[in-house]
Amino acid sequence: MNSSNDVIVLGAGIGGLTLALSLHQAGIPCRVYEAVPELKPLGVGINLLPHAARELCELGLQPALDKVGVRTKEAVFFTSHGQLVFREASGTDAGYDWPQYSIHRGDLHAVLLEAVRKRLGADRVVCGHRNVGVDQDEQGVLAHFAAPDGSTLESVRGAVAIGSDGIHSVLRKQLYPNEGAPRYSGVNMWRGTAVHKPFLSGASMVRAGWLDLGKMVIYPIRDNVDGQGNQLINWVAEIHAPQPALQDWSRPGRLEDFLPAFKDWHFDWLDVPALIRSSDTILEYPMVDQDPLPRWTHGRVTLLGDAAHPMVPRGSNGAGQAIIDARYLAGAMKELGVGTAALDAYDAVRVKATTEVVLTNRSNPPDTILREVFERSGGKRFDRLEDIVTMAELQAISDNYKRVAGYDPAALKARPSFL
Ligand SMILES: Cc1cc2nc3c(=O)[nH]c(=O)nc-3n(C[C@H](O)[C@H](O)[C@H](O)COP(=O)(O)OP(=O)(O)OC[C@H]3O[C@@H](n4cnc5c(N)ncnc54)[C@H](O)[C@@H]3O)c2cc1C
């Protein structure tokens, strides 16, 4: 069934599919094994910052992304009273060589999946194969699988195995059996999409309010969805809550659990309660992450994306860091061959880099801008922003995050391609 030289990729999410495309670009054969019987375009909005967009552009996917996503023009921060706090250009509008995309996760996933099927062949993504463990010896790995009905499937030999199986990674559990469940950050999220006319620049990513009383992230993810110029707007409501919601990406949420926090958010640029009420579906999910691991690579197996470094979604870097892992790993295999040397080189660089992102997402992500203003103003209206905080302080928060996450404009431009 399978050549023993293949790279075995476990999980066909954003990271796994990017890895497959990148390995193909490097001339390295691989096969992707996915648990669900059929891949569907699931989720809601995701932001791809220029460092991640660069990688997809280098895979030749820019035209496909331009067709389905929105090129973000600016990041704008408001208080819960609708007072402007900070505004900064994004993507190519900020002088980057690569865009920032606001995109439906399902659209991004579909772009990647279509490219994998077209470039590598449809048989390279094998669905209905839930990985249940990996054995290894000096020659290679043997990955074991279960079918959706729980029955055992034939095991598969490969050169190395990469666990890109998301936040509930089976491979991570095998490598770290004593690790606890994902760590709740104390914030629950409700997410949804609604059709609405463009607001602000028509491509603005808005963050508003603060977690104590209620914070919102709002941005368009599809243009002209109805032939009349309306967009699909993604929103996320985030509120401190003692109890986490269940960790299920498709769990429905209830309006009454969070809408009261935003009932007065009628701004001249957007009526937030009306937007929320007009949404088709509302999903609920807790903000969780895991303490960074000391090591992902163990001989011929390693981890990638959420399996390696789940992070709280406060910096638009979950999908982005998975994409960068994939590109770096494929580059290492191209240079060092498919084996332990490449997996060790990947571990040496990416564990350290993503540890800093995970920890900064907990403590000082970009929305720290809102925390500073909320705490210093006591959450009240202010007359003059400059009495509370200086623009230089806010810019420093934004710039620090860019440096940590790897999209400082000058550093990104200077960095050579991974492949
Ligand atoms: C259904 C779904 C909806 C999501 N919706 C959003 C969203 O709306 N917004 C957001 O910011 N993030 C969302 N995410 C998470 C987001 O995709 C990731 O945080 C990020 O893109 C990192 O990607 P990843 O490839 O590491 O993980 P994921 O994209 O989560 O992909 C992991 C893949 O592995 C598969 N898998 C799991 N266990 C096994 C196993 N044992 N064997 C084989 N395959 C396995 C999963 O089915 C999935 O396809 C969603 C994830 C999923 C799976």
Ligand as a Chemical Component Dictionary entry (heavy atoms), coordinates in Angstrom:
data_LIG
# 
_chem_comp.id                   LIG 
_chem_comp.type                 NON-POLYMER 
_chem_comp.pdbx_formal_charge   0 
_chem_comp.three_letter_code    LIG 
# 
loop_
_chem_comp_atom.comp_id 
_chem_comp_atom.atom_id 
_chem_comp_atom.alt_atom_id 
_chem_comp_atom.type_symbol 
_chem_comp_atom.charge 
_chem_comp_atom.model_Cartn_x 
_chem_comp_atom.model_Cartn_y 
_chem_comp_atom.model_Cartn_z 
_chem_comp_atom.pdbx_ordinal 
LIG C1  C1  C 0 -13.202 21.304 12.643 1  
LIG C2  C2  C 0 -12.281 22.406 13.042 2  
LIG C3  C3  C 0 -12.748 23.733 13.088 3  
LIG C4  C4  C 0 -11.899 24.767 13.479 4  
LIG N1  N1  N 0 -12.376 26.044 13.501 5  
LIG C5  C5  C 0 -11.549 27.054 13.807 6  
LIG C6  C6  C 0 -11.998 28.414 13.773 7  
LIG O1  O1  O 0 -13.143 28.676 13.462 8  
LIG N2  N2  N 0 -11.138 29.411 14.109 9  
LIG C7  C7  C 0 -9.851  29.126 14.477 10 
LIG O2  O2  O 0 -9.090  30.047 14.768 11 
LIG N3  N3  N 0 -9.380  27.859 14.506 12 
LIG C8  C8  C 0 -10.193 26.819 14.185 13 
LIG N4  N4  N 0 -9.720  25.534 14.208 14 
LIG C9  C9  C 0 -8.338  25.291 14.622 15 
LIG C10 C10 C 0 -7.315  25.714 13.598 16 
LIG O3  O3  O 0 -7.530  25.048 12.371 17 
LIG C11 C11 C 0 -5.947  25.392 14.174 18 
LIG O4  O4  O 0 -5.805  26.085 15.399 19 
LIG C12 C12 C 0 -4.785  25.865 13.328 20 
LIG O5  O5  O 0 -5.116  26.085 12.006 21 
LIG C13 C13 C 0 -3.611  24.882 13.417 22 
LIG O6  O6  O 0 -3.843  23.821 12.486 23 
LIG P1  P1  P 0 -3.478  22.304 12.747 24 
LIG O7  O7  O 0 -3.315  21.715 11.386 25 
LIG O8  O8  O 0 -2.396  22.176 13.732 26 
LIG O9  O9  O 0 -4.780  21.714 13.439 27 
LIG P2  P2  P 0 -6.246  21.516 12.857 28 
LIG O10 O10 O 0 -6.534  22.472 11.780 29 
LIG O11 O11 O 0 -7.126  21.433 14.046 30 
LIG O12 O12 O 0 -6.164  20.073 12.143 31 
LIG C14 C14 C 0 -5.992  18.828 12.816 32 
LIG C15 C15 C 0 -6.502  17.726 11.901 33 
LIG O13 O13 O 0 -6.142  16.461 12.442 34 
LIG C16 C16 C 0 -7.263  15.596 12.402 35 
LIG N5  N5  N 0 -7.074  14.579 13.450 36 
LIG C17 C17 C 0 -7.316  14.707 14.785 37 
LIG N6  N6  N 0 -6.959  13.590 15.415 38 
LIG C18 C18 C 0 -6.453  12.741 14.482 39 
LIG C19 C19 C 0 -5.902  11.427 14.534 40 
LIG N7  N7  N 0 -5.771  10.761 15.691 41 
LIG N8  N8  N 0 -5.487  10.835 13.379 42 
LIG C20 C20 C 0 -5.604  11.525 12.172 43 
LIG N9  N9  N 0 -6.136  12.759 12.073 44 
LIG C21 C21 C 0 -6.534  13.369 13.217 45 
LIG C22 C22 C 0 -8.445  16.527 12.599 46 
LIG O14 O14 O 0 -9.662  15.964 12.142 47 
LIG C23 C23 C 0 -8.014  17.737 11.761 48 
LIG O15 O15 O 0 -8.375  17.595 10.406 49 
LIG C24 C24 C 0 -10.549 24.470 13.845 50 
LIG C25 C25 C 0 -10.078 23.150 13.800 51 
LIG C26 C26 C 0 -10.924 22.106 13.384 52 
LIG C27 C27 C 0 -10.397 20.672 13.340 53 
# 
loop_
_chem_comp_bond.comp_id 
_chem_comp_bond.atom_id_1 
_chem_comp_bond.atom_id_2 
_chem_comp_bond.value_order 
_chem_comp_bond.pdbx_ordinal 
LIG C1  C2  SING 1  
LIG C2  C3  SING 2  
LIG C2  C26 DOUB 3  
LIG C3  C4  DOUB 4  
LIG C4  N1  SING 5  
LIG C4  C24 SING 6  
LIG N1  C5  DOUB 7  
LIG C5  C6  SING 8  
LIG C5  C8  SING 9  
LIG C6  O1  DOUB 10 
LIG C6  N2  SING 11 
LIG N2  C7  SING 12 
LIG C7  O2  DOUB 13 
LIG C7  N3  SING 14 
LIG N3  C8  DOUB 15 
LIG C8  N4  SING 16 
LIG N4  C9  SING 17 
LIG N4  C24 SING 18 
LIG C9  C10 SING 19 
LIG C10 O3  SING 20 
LIG C10 C11 SING 21 
LIG C11 O4  SING 22 
LIG C11 C12 SING 23 
LIG C12 O5  SING 24 
LIG C12 C13 SING 25 
LIG C13 O6  SING 26 
LIG O6  P1  SING 27 
LIG P1  O7  DOUB 28 
LIG P1  O8  SING 29 
LIG P1  O9  SING 30 
LIG O9  P2  SING 31 
LIG P2  O10 DOUB 32 
LIG P2  O11 SING 33 
LIG P2  O12 SING 34 
LIG O12 C14 SING 35 
LIG C14 C15 SING 36 
LIG C15 O13 SING 37 
LIG C15 C23 SING 38 
LIG O13 C16 SING 39 
LIG C16 N5  SING 40 
LIG C16 C22 SING 41 
LIG N5  C17 SING 42 
LIG N5  C21 SING 43 
LIG C17 N6  DOUB 44 
LIG N6  C18 SING 45 
LIG C18 C19 SING 46 
LIG C18 C21 DOUB 47 
LIG C19 N7  SING 48 
LIG C19 N8  DOUB 49 
LIG N8  C20 SING 50 
LIG C20 N9  DOUB 51 
LIG N9  C21 SING 52 
LIG C22 O14 SING 53 
LIG C22 C23 SING 54 
LIG C23 O15 SING 55 
LIG C24 C25 DOUB 56 
LIG C25 C26 SING 57 
LIG C26 C27 SING 58 
# 
